[in-house]
Amino acid sequence: MPTLLMNERESQVPAAGAEGEALWLPVTSLERATGWVLKPEGACLGERCVPLPRGREAEFVRGGTFNITALAAYLGQPVLRDVAHGIVAIGESAEGRAGKLRTLQAPDFTLPDLDGQLHSLSDYRGRKVFLASWASW
């Protein structure tokens, strides 16, 4: 049973099938696993609908299944596969990341202090915060 990591969700879809580079999800499980819905106008995530390319519909839809990795590739989203562990991770597109960078808003995160107490950036919303980071590489 493949594990899909996409849109901040971790889903296990028992009826999903991996075929080469493709991950085919049952259309009935598509929304629960990814947030995407297949509609007559194309694949939709909320208000955003992406028409499937004319003449290439078979790359995306086959019987009652949908190729989520083909959609990711079409949208420029990186796909990482761990075949040994049955994991497929689909990241955010460069366009989506760039849009978030333009807002100059740091994403919320939670980290422990030296005493193990958790602090979230959102706890300090509206106040000035100095963030210092360090890496050993």
C-alpha positions in Angstrom: 0.0 0.0 0.0 1.8 3.2 -1.1 2.1 6.2 1.2 1.5 9.6 -0.5 2.8 12.8 1.0 1.2 15.8 -0.7 -0.5 19.1 0.2 0.6 18.7 3.9 -1.2 15.4 4.0 0.0 11.8 4.6 -2.3 9.3 3.0 -2.3 5.6 2.5 -4.5 4.5 -0.4 -4.9 0.8 -0.4 -6.2 0.6 -4.0 -3.5 2.8 -5.4 -1.2 1.3 -8.0 2.3 2.2 -8.9 3.2 1.6 -12.5 6.7 2.8 -13.5 6.9 6.5 -12.6 3.1 6.8 -12.2 1.0 6.6 -9.1 -2.6 5.8 -10.1 -5.2 6.7 -7.4 -8.8 5.6 -7.5 -10.9 8.7 -8.4 -13.1 7.9 -5.3 -10.0 8.3 -3.0 -8.5 11.3 -4.9 -10.0 14.1 -2.8 -9.3 12.4 0.6 -5.7 11.6 -0.3 -4.7 14.9 -2.1 -7.5 17.5 -1.9 -7.8 17.3 -5.7 -11.2 16.6 -7.3 -11.8 15.4 -10.9 -14.5 17.6 -12.6 -15.6 18.1 -16.2 -13.4 21.2 -16.4 -10.3 19.3 -15.2 -8.5 18.6 -11.9 -9.6 21.0 -9.2 -8.1 21.9 -5.9 -10.5 24.3 -4.2 -11.3 27.1 -6.6 -8.3 26.3 -8.8 -9.1 24.1 -11.8 -6.4 22.7 -14.2 -7.7 21.6 -17.5 -6.1 18.3 -18.7 -4.2 18.8 -21.9 -6.2 17.9 -25.0 -5.1 14.6 -26.6 -3.2 13.6 -23.4 -6.2 12.7 -21.2 -5.1 9.0 -21.1 -1.9 10.0 -19.3 -4.1 11.3 -16.4 -7.3 9.3 -16.4 -7.7 5.6 -17.0 -10.9 3.8 -16.0 -11.7 4.9 -12.5 -8.1 5.9 -11.7 -6.1 9.2 -11.8 -2.4 9.6 -12.3 -1.4 12.0 -9.6 2.2 12.0 -10.5 1.4 13.1 -14.1 -0.6 16.0 -12.7 2.3 17.0 -10.4 4.8 16.8 -13.4 2.4 18.9 -15.5 2.2 21.5 -12.7 6.0 21.6 -12.2 5.9 20.0 -8.8 8.8 17.8 -7.8 8.1 14.1 -7.2 10.3 11.9 -5.0 9.8 8.1 -4.9 11.1 5.7 -2.3 10.3 2.4 -4.1 11.8 0.3 -1.3 9.4 1.8 1.3 6.5 2.5 -1.0 6.5 6.3 -0.5 5.7 9.0 -3.0 6.3 12.6 -2.0 5.0 15.5 -4.1 6.3 19.0 -3.3 5.1 22.4 -4.0 5.8 24.0 -7.4 8.5 26.7 -7.8 5.6 29.1 -8.7 3.8 28.3 -5.4 7.0 28.8 -3.4 7.8 32.0 -5.1 4.3 33.3 -4.4 4.8 32.7 -0.7 8.2 34.4 -0.7 6.7 37.5 -2.3 4.5 37.9 0.8 7.5 38.2 3.1 5.6 36.2 5.7 7.6 33.4 7.4 5.7 30.1 7.5 4.6 29.0 11.0 6.8 26.5 12.7 7.2 25.0 16.2 10.6 24.3 17.8 11.7 23.5 21.4 13.9 25.8 23.5 16.8 24.6 25.5 14.4 23.4 28.3 12.3 21.5 25.8 9.3 23.9 25.9 7.7 24.3 22.5 7.4 27.7 20.9 5.6 28.5 17.6 6.2 31.5 15.5 2.5 32.2 15.5 2.7 32.7 19.3 4.5 35.9 18.6 2.4 37.3 15.8 2.2 41.1 15.8 5.5 41.4 17.7 9.0 41.8 16.3 10.9 38.5 16.3 14.6 38.0 15.6 15.3 34.6 14.1 18.8 33.2 14.1 19.7 30.0 12.4 22.8 28.0 12.2 23.9 24.9 10.3 27.1 22.8 10.5 27.6 22.4 6.8 
